[in-house]
Each structure stands twice: as C-alpha cells, then as structure tokens.
Amino acid sequence: MTSFLRLEDYLAPLPLPAMIAVLVVLGIKYLGTRLGRAFKLEPSQPLQGAVGFILGVSAVAAAVHFLALMGLAYLWPLRIMAWGLMACGLLELARLNPQRLSQLAGQLKVVFKEQSFWGRSALVLVGMTLLGLGLAALGPPTDVDSLDYHLGVPLDILRHHGAYPRFDWLHARLTGLGESLNLLGLAGGTDVLGACLQFAGMLAALAAIYPLAKTDLDRILLAMGVVGAPVMLFLVPNQKPQMLPIAATTVALVLIVRRFRAIDPATLVLAFWGVFFAIACKYTFILSGSVVVLVGLLAAYHAGLLGRALLVALGAYLILPLPVHLQNYLFYGDPISPFL
C-alpha cells in the first residue's frame, strides 16, 4: 500500500503547509460568513459565527466529494479551489483590523483584572492550552489512523482522479466528507488541513455554548471544560474528522434549544444542515445526530412546523450524507459499510 502513497509528491511543489492550512481555514470562514448572509447571520455573535463556519466547511466538503465521486478529482482544479480559499483567507485576515484587535485585547484585560486569583489562573491556563493545541495541530501528522486512511484514502483518490472500490483496504469504506477536506488540503499542498479544521471545530463548539454563560467566570469555566478536556489531546492534533462534526452537532443542538418554543424554518435548516454534515463525516454520528434531529422535530411539532421540518431533514440528507452512502452502496453493496 505504501508504495503509491507518497505525501512528498503533493507537498513538495508548495512550501509552508501549516500556513497554507491556516489560510484555507480562514478562507472557509470567509465563505461561511457570506453564505450566512442568506440567513441574516451576524458573524460577530459567537454562535452565529460558528453556524456560518459550519455552513462554509460543509459546502466545501460536499463539493470536493462530488468531484471525487464523479471521477473529476484532478490535481489542478482542486489546487485552484484551495488557492481560491487561501485568497479568501487573506481577505478574512484583512477584516482583522488593528482597532478590532485592540478592542478585543482591552476586553480580555478588563476581564482578567476583574477575576480572583483562581479566575486569572484559569484564564491563563485556557490561553496556554489553546496555544499548545493550535501549535500541535500545525505539526506533521504522526498518528496511525491519519497516516493510514484519513490521508491515505484522499491520496489514493487524488492519484486516480476519483473514488473507486478498494476491497483490499477495509478502512477505505469508513471515509466521508471529512476525508474530502483532507483531499482538498493535499491538493493545495498541505497535510495538516484536517487538524487545523479540528482545532477550528473546537473553537466553534466553544463559541456555540459561550452564550449559555451569564458571567465572565462562567464563561471561563465553560472554556476550561471544552479546551481542558483530556480527549482534546486526541481529537485536535490529527487528521481524523471527529472534532469538527462534534462541533456541528453541538451548534445544531444549541440552535434548537435556544429557540425550542418558537423555532422557525431558518433555524431548522441551519440545525439540520449541521447534523447531517456530521453524519456525512463519520458513521458514528448517526447515533448522536439522530438524537439532535429528534429534538428538532419535537420543537417543530410544538411550533406546528413538523411537515416543513421533515422536508428540511430530507433535503439535508439528500445533499450531504446520501452521496457518501450511495458511494458505499455502489462500491460495496452496503450504504454504511461494513456494518450492515
């Protein structure tokens, strides 16, 4: 297997893979902000900014997977797509003007001064942990799963310009939209896009629950609960598409819960889109995603929108998980191979 999986074939033409990955992630954020305008999302609000990011990353993943399924995953079209997102990333950086950064630093300074010794210590620990996880995400992939199929399958697709059955490679059946994002990263010249997206997913999950806190101390405790969870050492610094779909289901659940008694069609679209994106990334999210979908349907029932909610759920399934399930069915005779 390793004879044709040569990372250097794709990383050599472009230097600085970490910088490329960061720019692509920022470009996806920029794209998500533009898509969120259709739903009147305000990116300055943490939860709505996280929703926009999920919109952007799911749209990119679905597009790349479609190309792979159609046998159109050629290097240069995908590389141009990655370069386009890098250009959008530069535009996103341009939005971070010094005045906004100065305001953010001033707010953090005020919060820091208002806390007790323990609150300040917790804030410092959160910052140091974020820095450590971010730097780890930028490092080269070393874990077995990443080097086996999270990067190996995208490399195989890139070399053959499309997905095809691999009966000799069991793990090839377990890939989804998350590996499509890794495929885009490899075409763009980086092997750490997946880890950078997992780090961004952690930030999105934190942004989703941020509005639930009422005081600054509560927000610090929430940040410690998310960032300081030991499992983050495994979920963030590798190319495994798990933290990002966790963020998608978290964002979806918070959206539904916050408007449970007065849910509207737009909220249902955004929530179900995130849930089915998670399901399309990894089969394990069928279980947790189903719970979120049921909560959404219950909210829609109380609002008299059950029919619309079912149509929205069906549409999200047809666009996101169905191509993945269809691929597995056509290749292996099992939509959720190898479990059925």
Secondary structure, DSSP 8 states (H G I E B T S, - for coil): -TTS--THHHHTTS--HHHHHHHHHHHHHHHHHHHHGGGT--TTSHHHHHHHHHHHHHHHHHHHHHHHHTT---HHHHHHHHHHHHHHHHHHHHHS-HHHHHHHHHHHHHHHHHS-HHHHHHHHHHHHHHHHHHHHHHS---SHHIIIIITHHHHHHHHHTS----TT-GGGGG--HHHHHHHHHHHHT-S-HHHHHHHHHHHHHHHHHGGG--SHHHHHHHHHHHHT-TTHHHHSSSS-TTHHHHHHHHHHHHHHHHTGGG--HHHHHHHHHHHHHHHHH-TTHHHHHHHHHHHHHHHHHHTT-HHHHHHHHHHHHHHTHHHHHHHHHHHHS-TTTT--
